Amino acid sequence: MFEWGEIQYVHPVSGAIRPVTVELLRAAYLVPRQQQHFDIKFALAGVVDAPWRNSFEVAPGETAAAVDRALRELMLATSTLRMPQMDLSALPAGSRAKRHLTSLLALWEISGDKLPDDLWVMRHVLEASATDAIESLPILNSDCRTLCVAEGALLARLLEHHGAAPDHLRAEHAEGVATRRKRADAATLLGQIQRRLLDDKEGRCAPDCTVIAYGVRDAAMEADVAAGMVQQMLEQSPLLSPAEIGLLLPSDTAYSIYVREAFGRAGLPLSGLPAPLDQKDLAAEAVQHFLLARRVPAPAMALASLLASPLMPWADDVGQEMANAVMSGDYRPHAGKSLEGKSASLYRTIRYDAESTTRALAEALAVLGRSMTSRPELQPYVRRTQDLVGQLRAVLLAPTETAEPPWDRLLRMTAMVPPTASAVVTRTTSGVTVFLDTANPWREISHLIVLGFAEGAFPGSVAANPFFLDRELELIGDICGLSMPTRARELSERMDLFRRQIGIASHSLTLLCPYRDGMGARLAPAASLPLFTRCIQGVGEPENFIFDLDDIAEEAWPNAVPRALETKSMPPLSPIEVPSHLLLGRDLMTLRTKEDGTVKRQSPSRLETLIVSPLSWLLNELEATEAVWSPETVDVLRKGLLAHEVFERLFRPGEALPAKQEIEDRVPKLLTERIRQTAPFMQASAWALERQSLVREITMSALGWREALETHGATVINNEFWLRGSIFGIEVHGKADCLLRLEDGQLIIVDHKKSGTRNRQGRLQAGWDLQVELYRTMAKTPSLEEKIDETRELLASANRVGVAYHLMNDSGMLVHGAAIAANGHFTSIDSDISHAAMGKLGDEVARLRGGKVKLNREGDRKFFSTQAKMGLYAFDASPLIDAFTYAPAEKNEGTPDE
């Protein structure tokens, strides 16, 4: 494929030889900018029955890139860069070639007069006259062999407008090109390889130091080795200029990153390295997340990403706070209530204006377009967002559109394309020369270091054409006159380009061969290695020519290890001995405070965390736990929340128990309502099986609960009510699920759990339960600041209050502190259910009051899981818990106390 710079001209005044570039032609012909930019994603949305439709729905970014490349090759196969009018009837009816070519032509027609920017410039020059040029560009090389049809037409037009350079300059240039292809002395191995790499004639040369190959670990190590080699060369040859040393990099953008970092540390300037990768497509990302946030059900991650986007009008910290709140399950974050002006308007449009008609969505997009950030450095992204909003609104407001927005088409139009390497290359006269494997060499050098000499590079692999086989391209060329590149031609051109690239070195060629890719997978050497070794005597297998750096003493490495400028190596870190306690020197029970300065209350779940892992509790108090962003899922906690809410509406205080048929009829409706309110993502068809399973589970549990209540003559006094009190001198509050009154007047505080009976019963019998015992304690000792309602008066007047767990998965009921006759529904636990938990809690509170945090010890996970029967959520809250786990002096299976 043509690379800008292959066509060269001679400056008429200075005589300098320069490449013909897009910007040069734009300036020389005063090419105007396009009124509308070419957008492949917008065009793709308009071809409804294209053969790539299914692929685009699954992988829009990758499909858009593949279609863009195919369309570009089709455009370059024409001599005018205008859509050709051709008869495709001669192509086999129903054939893949005809179907794909027809769709690509339709895509070109939808794009109208728009072209990619470089092709726009080419077409302008093709249609210009000689008098339109304001600068003379006498062409130096008129025999470029790898130009496609459009590029050949451009070369012919430039020759027509500017003529050829003087004959003597062209002759000198041709002689120089021939010399550069074999710069090294023919008596050396490098000289022989430059002359015979693609020549299969017999004859081998003795190995010497002009060509050598080293095996290294991976790309990062290659960059370090190359930097060290350059340092060593410059130190050993004071007259050698950095520009006389070249690096040849594969197209993998990781090499540009590693080389920039390694040479930067070594203080070595570079010339010809592409600019850093473009940033991600912030505009397409913001618009796509806006569409997803407006489409019900809105994914939490899409909403959070939109709120945290730098293109939003609110401050970054506000956006991050709102995003974290959404990912924590709060879809109405508190920070959004204080927004003003255009920020408030956009936030209301995102969160509250839920109308999903076509016209409403068009108006919402208009709000987005005029409410973006005003930060100067982000204005290019803002303008791109506004352009994209305009394209979407044009689709929505078209007369043919229905009342329901075409969500799939809109989302395809906003598909994000992966970032690509920048075309901006800075070349200087003093830096180490950088060549890319896809471009012609642009400078003669003495020493060349090839990085990434492994499979897939040198020559670069040619990806399979997803649109046409080689024989189909040949058929299209014969019938339609469109000459598009085949894989065989591309591979041949790449091999010839590699031969020209290694031909610019006059003294040495070093090949660096990585053994592993970025994911650690094993790599084979480059496919061209056998072409090297067939020129060398006594090598045998090609891999024998590679010297493994691991087999060479470090002091004998070719680079003697690269040295960073003005830095000292850090001594190795010594292993950290974890203590049993952290001493922080303050009352840690007062960390969380309200706006008025009073200490916030603890909850039963926080105190359970304190029992299992005081460090996990501390991190939670400091809000230093990991904020994980992950897609919504139907886990145990979400199932429990939905089941609680259905029970609360099904078994109402003061009402008769619902009949069995009523339960079966109402559970699906109640669950659908609660999903819409608290888990909207579950409305999607992908979660249909989970919804059906949850309906069945809640229905079975509700029928069992109804039977248990009816058997014991129990009535529901209250649902979801707060209890407040104190324990060990700290204020506690918690919301109990249900308060029952049995027919004999006994009161029981019930907590519903979406789990089974076995494990919870083991915890109660072991004395490690905490939650319901805290409820009973708070029921007996209400807080002084608590408002006394009927429920609290009833609990205060009762001589005895029982507590119970209702285990929804198997309809078990574990009761403590109430006189209950054992039967198939209720199981009475007579032993102390919380003595171990309360003892441990009292000890930990006392330690925290003194500023002392007890760390977990090895074996705590096993103890709390197998003996205490408690959950292990506290251990998984942060990787710091395991990192700060200490080994006790004597291991035992007892309590984790001191």
Protein Blocks (a to p, Z undefined) as FASTA:
>chain_A
ZZehjaccddfklopacdddfklmmmmnopacdfbdcdfklmmmmmmkbcklmmmmmmmm
lmmmmmmmmmmmmmmmpcnlpacdddfklpcghiaklmmmmmmmmmmmmnmmaccfklmm
mmmmmmpcfklpcbdcddfblcbfkbcfklmmmmmmmmmmnopadfklmmmmmmmmmmmm
mmbcfkbmklmmmmmmmpcbecdddddfkbccdddfblmlmmmmmmmmmmmmmmmmmmbc
fklpccdddfblklmmmmmmmmmmnopacehiacddddddfklmmmmmmmmmmpccddfk
lmmmmmmpmkbmbdfklmmmmmmmmmnopabbfklmmgghjllmmmmmmmmmmcfbfklm
mmmmmmmmmmccfbfklmmmmmmmmmmmmmmmmmmmpmkbcfbdcfklmmmmmpccdddd
dfbdcddfkbccdddfkbccfbdcfbdcdehiaghiapadddddfkbcfklmmmmmmmno
pacddfklmmmmmmmmmmmmmmmpfkbccddddfbdfkopacdddfklmmmmmmpghklp
aklmpccfklpcfklpmnlppadehiacddddddddddfbdcehiafklmpccfkopacd
ddfklmmmmmmmmmlmmmmmnopaccddddddddfklmmmmmmmmmmmmmcghiacddfk
lmmmmmmmmmmmmmmmmmmmlmpmklmmmmmmmmmmmmmmmmmmmmmmmmnopacfbgci
addddeehiacddddfbdcddfkopacddddddddfklmmmmmmnopafklmmmmmmmmm
ccfklccdfklmmmmmpmbdcdddddfknopacdehiacdddfkbccdfbdfklmmmmmm
mmmmmmmmnopacdddehklmmmmmmnopafklmmmpmklmmmcccdfbdcfbdfbZZ
